[in-house]
């Protein structure tokens, strides 16, 4: 279960919540922010905005609301780092809907002290709080935070108020073939379907199972069962090697369930090889240095080494 977000735009921007009867300049008092009416044409999007797609119907509804009621909460901008004008810190939907409504100016709070790193963090937290990112956009935003701010998965989770496992599971989606990521974005499959497909050994198998999932409208549980069956059949058909003293076998049903639980927790493919007699091996796969570093953060955090 995800935690409630502990840090919002107010804490990141140094503002308190906007309350009825108080102007935005009052709520931002002491941090150098004040309300201004800025030309809409002089404002550019946040270059670090993690949300790549916006619902056109939602924008039209917001446009109609703005035409009737105006802008109820100012957007937040900073002065452009290159050239004239301003860059959005938060409020892109309001800005775009204002353009659609034909507004020439828009109320805005100008912040002078927002760094590039803060821009990315603010954009991510705003969208995560409002649940407006699709799973792939979320995953890309989490990765962007890790790379831009040199953060661990746990640190990212703390910033956006989520469980570390939630961040890890999103990041694993970026290991999927682009066609499967696109299917998630388009809503053809859910994040649960995508996680199940990660259990398959190669891209061809994933794409084949994706087609079957969409064509037959499979549930996540049904897909998970098919993936397990396919993996088991592939192992059964694999040529047997000559037995060796160190060779291990895995037949116990408990090992299959434990593999599933460990994969869910670690966000990586796990294999348990049981020799019997309470002996065996646990194998955790990784496909890149970044994936190895991520697993190290989970299994052996630096503060514990």
C-alpha positions in Angstrom: 0.0 0.0 0.0 1.4 3.4 -1.0 2.0 6.0 1.7 0.3 9.3 1.6 2.6 11.8 0.0 4.5 13.7 2.6 6.0 16.4 0.5 3.9 18.5 -1.9 4.6 21.6 -4.0 4.0 23.8 -1.0 7.0 22.2 0.9 9.2 22.2 -2.1 8.4 25.7 -3.1 8.5 27.0 0.4 4.8 27.9 0.3 1.8 27.0 2.5 -1.5 25.7 1.2 -3.6 28.2 -0.7 -6.7 29.0 1.5 -9.9 30.8 0.6 -9.6 34.5 1.2 -5.8 34.7 1.0 -3.9 35.9 -2.0 -1.1 33.8 -3.5 1.4 36.5 -2.6 0.4 36.1 1.0 0.8 32.3 1.0 4.3 32.6 -0.5 5.3 35.5 1.8 8.9 35.4 2.8 10.2 33.4 -0.2 10.3 36.2 -2.8 7.2 35.0 -4.7 4.4 37.4 -5.7 1.5 37.4 -8.1 2.1 38.9 -11.5 0.0 38.9 -14.7 2.4 37.6 -17.4 1.9 37.4 -21.1 0.9 33.8 -22.0 3.1 33.9 -25.1 6.3 34.7 -23.0 6.0 31.4 -21.0 7.6 28.2 -22.1 6.9 24.6 -20.8 9.0 23.1 -18.0 11.9 21.4 -19.9 12.0 18.7 -17.2 8.2 18.0 -17.3 7.9 14.2 -17.0 4.4 14.1 -18.4 4.6 13.7 -22.2 0.9 13.3 -22.9 -2.1 15.3 -21.8 -5.7 14.3 -22.0 -7.3 16.6 -24.7 -10.8 16.2 -23.2 -9.5 17.2 -19.8 -7.8 20.3 -21.3 -11.0 21.3 -23.0 -12.9 21.0 -19.7 -10.3 23.1 -18.0 -10.5 25.6 -20.8 -14.2 26.0 -20.4 -13.8 26.4 -16.6 -11.2 29.1 -17.1 -13.5 30.9 -19.5 -16.2 30.9 -16.9 -14.3 31.3 -13.6 -10.8 32.5 -14.6 -7.6 31.1 -13.1 -8.2 30.2 -9.5 -4.6 29.5 -8.6 -1.6 31.2 -10.2 1.0 29.1 -12.1 4.6 29.2 -10.9 7.4 30.2 -13.2 11.1 31.1 -13.2 13.0 33.4 -15.5 14.3 31.6 -18.6 17.9 30.4 -18.2 18.5 31.3 -21.9 16.8 34.2 -23.7 13.9 36.2 -22.6 10.6 35.1 -21.1 9.8 32.5 -18.4 9.8 28.7 -17.9 7.0 26.9 -16.1 7.7 25.3 -12.7 4.2 24.1 -12.2 0.8 24.6 -13.7 1.3 23.4 -17.3 -2.3 22.3 -17.7 -3.6 25.7 -16.6 -1.2 27.4 -19.0 -2.1 25.3 -22.0 -5.8 25.6 -21.2 -5.4 29.4 -20.9 -3.9 29.4 -24.4 -6.9 27.4 -25.7 -9.2 29.9 -24.0 -7.5 32.8 -25.8 -6.2 34.5 -22.7 -3.4 37.1 -23.3 -2.1 37.1 -19.7 -2.1 34.6 -16.9 -1.6 35.1 -13.1 1.8 33.8 -12.1 4.2 33.7 -9.2 7.9 34.3 -10.3 10.5 32.3 -8.4 14.1 33.3 -8.7 15.7 30.4 -6.8 14.5 27.3 -8.6 17.3 25.1 -9.9 17.1 22.6 -12.8 17.1 19.8 -10.2 14.3 21.4 -8.3 12.3 21.9 -11.5 12.5 18.1 -12.2 11.5 17.3 -8.6 8.7 19.8 -8.5 7.2 18.6 -11.8 7.4 14.9 -10.7 5.9 15.5 -7.3 3.0 17.6 -8.7 2.1 15.0 -11.2 2.5 12.0 -8.9 0.3 13.7 -6.3 -2.4 14.2 -8.9 -1.9 10.7 -10.4 -1.7 12.2 -13.9 1.3 10.2 -15.2 0.9 6.9 -16.9 3.2 4.1 -15.5 5.9 4.6 -18.2 6.0 8.3 -17.6 6.3 7.7 -13.9 9.1 5.2 -14.5 11.0 7.7 -16.8 10.5 10.4 -14.2 11.9 8.2 -11.4 14.9 7.4 -13.5 15.4 11.1 -14.3 15.4 11.9 -10.6 17.9 9.2 -9.9 20.2 10.3 -12.7 19.9 14.1 -12.2 20.1 14.1 -8.4 22.3 11.0 -8.0 19.5 9.5 -5.8 18.9 5.9 -4.7 15.6 4.3 -5.2 14.8 4.7 -1.5 15.7 8.4 -1.7 13.3 8.9 -4.7 10.6 7.0 -2.8 11.0 9.2 0.2 10.8 12.4 -2.0 7.5 11.4 -3.6 6.0 9.6 -0.7 5.8 6.1 -2.2 7.1 2.7 -1.1 10.6 1.8 -2.5 9.1 -1.4 -4.1 6.7 0.8 -6.0 9.6 2.8 -7.5 11.5 -0.4 -8.2 8.5 -2.0 -10.0 8.0 1.1 -12.2 11.7 1.2 -13.1 11.5 -2.4 -14.2 9.0 -1.4 -16.9 11.8 0.4 -18.7 13.4 -3.0 -19.3 10.5 -4.0 -21.5 10.5 -3.7 -25.3 9.3 -0.4 -26.7 6.2 -2.1 -28.2 5.1 -3.3 -24.8 5.8 0.0 -23.1 3.6 1.6 -25.8 0.8 -0.9 -25.0 0.9 0.3 -21.4 0.8 3.9 -22.4 -2.2 3.3 -24.7 -4.0 1.4 -22.0 -4.1 -1.9 -23.9 -2.5 -3.6 -20.9 -2.1 -2.6 -17.3 1.1 -2.3 -15.3 0.3 -5.7 -13.8 0.3 -7.3 -17.2 3.6 -5.6 -18.0 5.2 -6.9 -14.8 4.0 -10.4 -15.7 5.6 -10.2 -19.1 8.9 -9.4 -17.5 9.0 -13.0 -16.3 9.5 -14.3 -19.9 13.1 -15.0 -21.1 13.3 -12.9 -24.3 11.7 -10.2 -26.4 10.1 -12.6 -28.9 8.3 -14.5 -26.1 7.1 -11.2 -24.5 5.7 -9.9 -27.8 4.0 -13.2 -28.6 2.4 -13.2 -25.1 1.4 -9.5 -25.5 -0.6 -10.3 -28.6 -2.3 -13.2 -26.9 -3.1 -11.0 -23.9 -4.7 -8.2 -25.9 -6.5 -10.5 -28.3 -8.0 -12.6 -25.6 -8.4 -9.8 -23.0 -6.5 -11.9 -20.4 -6.6 -10.9 -16.7 -3.4 -10.3 -14.9 -3.8 -13.6 -13.0 -4.4 -15.5 -16.2 -1.4 -14.0 -17.8 0.8 -14.8 -14.8 -0.3 -18.4 -15.0 0.5 -18.6 -18.7 3.9 -17.1 -18.2 4.7 -19.6 -15.4 3.6 -22.4 -17.5 5.6 -21.3 -20.5 8.8 -20.8 -18.4 8.3 -24.3 -16.8 7.8 -25.9 -20.2 10.9 -24.2 -21.6 12.9 -25.6 -18.7 11.5 -29.1 -19.2 12.5 -29.1 -22.9 16.1 -27.8 -22.1 18.8 -30.4 -22.8 20.0 -32.1 -19.7 23.6 -31.6 -18.7 25.8 -34.3 -17.3 25.3 -34.5 -13.5 28.0 -32.9 -11.4 28.7 -32.8 -7.7 27.8 -29.1 -7.5 24.7 -29.3 -9.8 21.4 -28.3 -8.2 17.8 -29.1 -9.1 14.6 -27.4 -8.2 11.4 -29.3 -8.0 9.7 -28.2 -4.7 6.5 -26.1 -5.3 7.5 -23.8 -2.4 10.5 -22.6 -4.4 8.3 -21.3 -7.2 6.2 -19.3 -4.8 9.3 -18.0 -3.0 10.8 -16.9 -6.4 7.7 -14.9 -7.1 7.8 -13.2 -3.8 11.5 -12.3 -4.1 11.0 -11.1 -7.6 8.2 -8.8 -6.4 10.4 -7.4 -3.6 13.6 -7.0 -5.6 12.2 -6.0 -8.9 14.4 -8.5 -10.7 14.3 -12.0 -12.0 15.2 -14.5 -9.2 15.9 -18.3 -9.5 16.0 -20.7 -6.5 18.0 -23.9 -7.0 17.3 -26.3 -4.2 19.7 -29.3 -3.5 17.6 -30.7 -0.7 18.7 -30.9 2.8 18.2 -27.1 3.3 21.0 -26.4 0.9 21.0 -24.6 -2.5 21.5 -21.3 -4.3 19.5 -18.1 -4.9 20.4 -16.4 -8.3 19.4 -12.8 -8.9 19.7 -11.6 -12.5 20.8 -8.1 -13.6 21.2 -6.7 -17.1 23.3 -3.5 -16.6 25.5 -1.7 -14.1 22.6 0.5 -13.1 20.5 -2.6 -12.4 23.4 -4.0 -10.3 23.7 -0.7 -8.3 19.9 -0.7 -7.7 20.0 -4.3 -6.4 23.0 -3.3 -4.1 20.9 -0.5 -2.7 18.2 -3.0 -1.8 20.3 -5.9 -0.6 23.2 -4.0 1.0 22.5 -0.3 1.5 25.7 1.7 1.9 25.0 2.7 5.5 25.0 -1.0 6.4 28.2 -1.9 4.6 
